[in-house]
Every structure is written in C-alpha cells, then in structure tokens.
Amino acid sequence: MSTKRMKLLIERFFEGETTLGEEQAIYAYFRAGDVDEELEPMREIFLDFSALETPESLSEEGTPASVAAEVPLEVSGDKTSKPWWWKVAAVIAVVLTLTFGTKYMADVRERDALAAQYGGSYMIVDGKRIDDLTEIRTHLEQVLASADRLEKQFGGRTFVQEAERDLLGAFDDPVQRAEMKRLLNE
C-alpha cells in the first residue's frame, strides 16, 4: 500500500471516520513490518491498537487489504459536517450539563453559606444530636411550616395576643389596665 494512502487512512482514523475494515488495514500495514520511515513513529501506537482487536471484528467488512485499496486519495465534502442528530445531541448534552452544573453549584454555595452562618450548630431531635446543617434546615423548615399552620388555624391571632387580651380583661380598674398595657408594649 502506498504511503500516501496510508497517511490518508491514518488521518481519517484520528478523525474517527474509518470503518472497521479500514482500521484493520492500518493494523495489518503496521504488523507487516515494511513500514515507511515517515510513518515509523506511529508504529507502536497502531500495534497497541491492533492488540485490542477482537476475533469478531476480524471477519466484518472484508479483508484489510481489499478495504485499504478502496480508500480514495481525497475525501470530498466538508470534514466537519456531522449528521443533524449529532448537533441535536450536542445541544441536549450542553443544556443538561449547564442545568445540572448550575444546580450543583447552587447547592454547593447554599451549603457553604449555611456552614458560614451556622457552623458548629446542632439540635437535639428525639434524643439524637444532629450536626448536619442540611438536616437541621429540614427540621427547622418543618417546625416553621407547623407554626404557620397553627397560626392560620387560629385566625391569624397568636397566643401572645390572646394572652395579652385576657390579661388586660382581668383588670377592672382602668388605671391599672392602662399601666399594664404600657408595660406590655415596651
């Protein structure tokens, strides 16, 4: 096989455009021993690749010599052109990477902010000490949600407001009631 044809095959190999038969032709060329001086530096690379060949791959797409003879000297068309679905797949991959990457970085920033603000904090739940800030946050969110439910259940009035009203209602003397109201509002 001519050196020019082999160079073209090697170029197509590194661009990922060779068929299995063309790859076998490259491997056979380097295994044969009569390698052009210019291609000698690549010999070890392709001998290593040829060692990875499986017995099933040797029977597909014809013999290596017949495939190598069919390789045109020039490849027409745009070498960078890929099928449309490659472009769609690339866009989907980029969108997914950005989406999950952004979410991951937001989680990391949130964890760092929690650690900076509440580092060393803990809480006791059911007799167990909890040091994990994300778990503490979950428990706090549950407590706040429960408090919101109770507040809505009692018509928006808090227990403190009801207790103040009951306390002030217990004073018959208007002067004492006014004094207690002043003390409560301080």
Backbone torsions as a table, in degrees:
resi	resn	phi	psi	omega
1	MET	NA	141.9	-177.1
2	SER	-72.9	153.6	179.5
3	THR	-63.5	-36.1	-179.1
4	LYS	-63.7	-44.0	178.1
5	ARG	-64.3	-41.3	-179.3
6	MET	-65.6	-39.8	177.6
7	LYS	-61.3	-41.4	179.0
8	LEU	-64.2	-43.0	178.2
9	LEU	-62.2	-42.9	-179.7
10	ILE	-64.5	-41.2	177.8
11	GLU	-61.2	-46.2	178.8
12	ARG	-64.9	-34.0	178.2
13	PHE	-60.9	-48.2	-177.6
14	PHE	-71.8	-18.2	174.4
15	GLU	-88.8	-4.1	178.7
16	GLY	76.1	26.6	-176.0
17	GLU	-108.3	3.1	-177.9
18	THR	-85.0	152.8	173.8
19	THR	-86.4	172.4	178.9
20	LEU	-61.6	-41.0	179.4
21	GLY	-64.0	-38.8	178.2
22	GLU	-66.3	-39.1	177.2
23	GLU	-64.2	-39.7	177.5
24	GLN	-63.0	-36.5	177.8
25	ALA	-63.6	-41.2	178.2
26	ILE	-62.8	-46.6	-179.1
27	TYR	-61.8	-42.5	-179.8
28	ALA	-63.2	-38.9	179.6
29	TYR	-60.4	-46.3	-177.7
30	PHE	-76.0	-26.7	176.6
31	ARG	-74.7	-25.9	-175.3
32	ALA	-63.8	-28.5	176.5
33	GLY	99.5	-26.0	-179.1
34	ASP	-93.8	75.0	-175.3
35	VAL	-101.4	134.6	178.7
36	ASP	-60.3	145.2	-178.4
37	GLU	-55.2	-39.0	-177.3
38	GLU	-65.1	-30.0	-177.9
39	LEU	-97.7	-4.4	-177.5
40	GLU	-55.6	-38.5	179.9
41	PRO	-60.8	-22.3	-178.8
42	MET	-92.5	-3.5	-174.9
43	ARG	-57.0	-50.1	-177.4
44	GLU	-61.7	-38.2	179.8
45	ILE	-59.7	-49.4	-175.9
46	PHE	-75.7	-26.3	173.1
47	LEU	-67.1	-37.5	176.0
48	ASP	-65.0	-43.6	177.5
49	PHE	-61.8	-40.4	-177.3
50	SER	-66.9	-26.6	178.0
51	ALA	-68.5	-20.6	-179.9
52	LEU	-85.3	-7.8	-179.3
53	GLU	-61.3	140.7	177.1
54	THR	-99.1	155.8	178.9
55	PRO	-58.5	-33.0	179.4
56	GLU	-65.4	-34.5	-175.7
57	SER	-73.7	-19.1	-177.4
58	LEU	-75.1	-18.4	-175.4
59	SER	-98.0	-7.3	-176.2
60	GLU	-87.4	149.5	170.6
61	GLU	59.4	29.8	174.1
62	GLY	85.2	-178.2	-178.7
63	THR	-83.2	155.2	-178.1
64	PRO	-59.7	-40.9	-176.9
65	ALA	-65.6	-41.0	-178.4
66	SER	-68.5	-34.3	179.7
67	VAL	-71.5	-41.7	-177.8
68	ALA	-63.1	-35.1	179.7
69	ALA	-69.2	-23.3	-178.4
70	GLU	-84.8	-9.7	-176.7
71	VAL	-70.2	122.9	179.3
72	PRO	-69.8	153.7	-179.6
73	LEU	-71.3	-31.0	178.6
74	GLU	-128.0	138.1	178.6
75	VAL	-97.6	123.6	180.0
76	SER	-86.9	159.2	177.3
77	GLY	95.3	174.4	-179.1
78	ASP	-81.0	120.0	-177.3
79	LYS	-70.3	-24.6	-177.5
80	THR	-89.5	-7.7	-178.9
81	SER	-70.9	128.3	178.5
82	LYS	-118.6	158.9	176.2
83	PRO	-59.5	155.5	-176.5
84	TRP	-58.4	-33.6	-177.4
85	TRP	-70.3	-24.2	174.4
86	TRP	-65.1	-40.6	-179.5
87	LYS	-66.5	-42.9	178.2
88	VAL	-62.4	-45.1	179.0
89	ALA	-61.4	-39.4	179.1
90	ALA	-65.2	-42.4	179.0
91	VAL	-63.5	-44.2	178.8
92	ILE	-61.3	-43.7	179.6
93	ALA	-61.7	-42.2	179.8
94	VAL	-64.7	-44.3	-179.4
95	VAL	-62.8	-45.4	179.5
96	LEU	-63.3	-42.5	179.7
97	THR	-61.9	-45.1	179.4
98	LEU	-65.9	-41.2	-179.0
99	THR	-62.6	-54.4	-177.7
100	PHE	-70.0	-34.1	177.1
101	GLY	-64.6	-41.7	178.9
102	THR	-65.7	-43.6	178.9
103	LYS	-62.6	-43.5	179.9
104	TYR	-61.6	-45.3	-179.1
105	MET	-66.1	-35.6	177.0
106	ALA	-64.6	-40.9	177.6
107	ASP	-63.2	-41.1	179.4
108	VAL	-64.8	-44.6	178.9
109	ARG	-62.7	-39.9	179.3
110	GLU	-64.7	-43.1	178.3
111	ARG	-62.7	-41.0	179.0
112	ASP	-65.8	-39.1	178.9
113	ALA	-65.8	-42.6	177.1
114	LEU	-61.1	-43.4	-178.6
115	ALA	-65.0	-39.2	-179.9
116	ALA	-67.5	-38.7	-176.2
117	GLN	-82.5	-40.3	-172.2
118	TYR	-120.1	17.2	-179.3
119	GLY	-55.3	132.6	-179.4
120	GLY	89.7	-6.2	179.4
121	SER	-76.3	156.4	175.3
122	TYR	-155.3	166.7	174.5
123	MET	-143.6	156.2	179.0
124	ILE	-107.1	121.6	178.8
125	VAL	-128.1	122.0	-179.5
126	ASP	53.4	38.7	177.1
127	GLY	79.5	3.7	179.8
128	LYS	-111.1	138.1	177.3
129	ARG	-84.0	130.9	179.4
130	ILE	-116.1	119.9	-179.9
131	ASP	-103.7	-19.8	-176.0
132	ASP	-69.7	117.1	-174.4
133	LEU	-64.3	-33.2	178.9
134	THR	-69.1	-36.4	177.3
135	GLU	-70.2	-39.2	176.7
136	ILE	-60.9	-43.6	179.9
137	ARG	-60.6	-41.8	178.5
138	THR	-59.6	-45.3	179.5
139	HIS	-64.5	-41.4	179.3
140	LEU	-63.9	-40.3	178.2
141	GLU	-63.1	-37.8	177.8
142	GLN	-65.5	-41.7	179.8
143	VAL	-64.7	-43.6	-179.9
144	LEU	-65.9	-38.5	177.1
145	ALA	-64.0	-40.7	178.3
146	SER	-64.5	-41.1	178.6
147	ALA	-64.8	-39.7	177.3
148	ASP	-62.7	-41.8	178.0
149	ARG	-61.2	-44.2	179.7
150	LEU	-64.0	-40.0	-179.9
151	GLU	-64.2	-41.7	177.8
152	LYS	-67.5	-36.2	-179.1
153	GLN	-62.9	-34.8	-177.6
154	PHE	-98.7	26.1	173.1
155	GLY	69.7	25.7	176.7
156	GLY	83.9	-9.7	178.3
157	ARG	-86.5	138.1	179.9
158	THR	-91.0	164.2	178.2
159	PHE	-62.5	-34.3	-178.8
160	VAL	-64.8	-44.6	-180.0
161	GLN	-62.8	-42.4	178.4
162	GLU	-64.5	-40.3	179.7
163	ALA	-65.3	-39.8	178.1
164	GLU	-62.6	-44.3	-179.9
165	ARG	-62.5	-43.6	179.3
166	ASP	-63.9	-40.1	-179.2
167	LEU	-65.5	-46.1	-179.8
168	LEU	-66.6	-32.2	178.7
169	GLY	-69.5	-19.1	-179.0
170	ALA	-76.6	-16.4	-179.4
171	PHE	-92.3	124.2	177.2
172	ASP	-86.1	-31.2	-177.5
173	ASP	-78.4	121.2	-178.9
174	PRO	-62.3	-31.8	179.4
175	VAL	-68.0	-46.2	178.5
176	GLN	-64.3	-39.8	179.2
177	ARG	-62.8	-42.5	179.8
178	ALA	-65.2	-40.0	178.6
179	GLU	-64.5	-43.5	179.7
180	MET	-65.2	-39.8	178.6
181	LYS	-61.5	-41.9	177.9
182	ARG	-62.3	-43.1	-180.0
183	LEU	-65.2	-39.2	179.9
184	LEU	-68.7	-30.6	-177.0
185	ASN	-86.0	-7.5	179.3
186	GLU	-69.7	NA	NA
